Amino acid sequence: MFRTLVMRQLKLSRIRQLHSTPMSKNKGVIEKEASKPKVPEAKQEENLLGAPMHLVTNFDKRILVLVKRYPSMDAVPTKVSYDCIKNAHTKARIYVCNCMVVFAIVGFTWSAMSGKKELAAGRHIISDRMKFIAEQQSKGKAEAEARAAAEARAAAASES
């Protein structure tokens, strides 16, 4: 069932691509098409078959300028063909991926160099963490002793 649906869809898409007017199997142009009233010029543009058009957004304009399809954002028309925008998105995606690869390589190199520099200076993550824990424990003990002393003074003051 799925296979037949897919085959029908493929056949329909081929018919749409090859013919500008609906065709019946034996009669040529369908008679109903000839009897239709004339459509004004503005609406007739929409009915013509051709390259499907894509309404361009501001982001799409930036992409078209980035891939050098148009010289500036002002030169980009309001509608471009779907193939044009698809190719521009593909080129922009490749460009962004290449930039991410370069940034990753630079970041890895920088982190390796800074790690070697800190290792040569004698700093280690584990030793820094142990120092931090020891400082926090000493602060906690000092606060506990201060609290105990304050409670002792408060108890002595209440007894007197």
PEDA-V731103 format. One record per pair of residues at least 24 apart in sequence whose ideal C-beta (glycine too) atoms are under 10 Angstrom apart, sorted by the first residue. I is the first residue (numbers start at 1). J is the second residue. If there is no record, write none. Layout:
BEGIN
<<I/J> <I/J>>
END
This chain:
BEGIN
<<16/49> <17/49> <18/49> <19/49> <20/47> <20/48> <20/49> <20/50> <21/49> <50/81> <51/80> <51/81> <51/82> <51/83> <51/84> <52/79> <52/81> <52/82> <52/83> <53/77> <53/78> <53/79> <53/80> <53/81> <53/82> <53/84> <53/85> <54/78> <54/79> <54/80> <54/81> <54/82> <54/83> <54/84> <54/85> <54/86> <55/79> <55/80> <55/85> <56/80> <56/84> <56/85> <57/85> <59/92> <60/84> <60/85> <60/88> <60/89> <60/92> <62/92> <63/88> <63/89> <63/91> <63/92> <63/93> <63/95> <64/88> <64/89> <64/91> <64/92> <66/91> <66/92> <66/95> <66/96> <67/91> <67/92> <67/94> <67/95>>
END
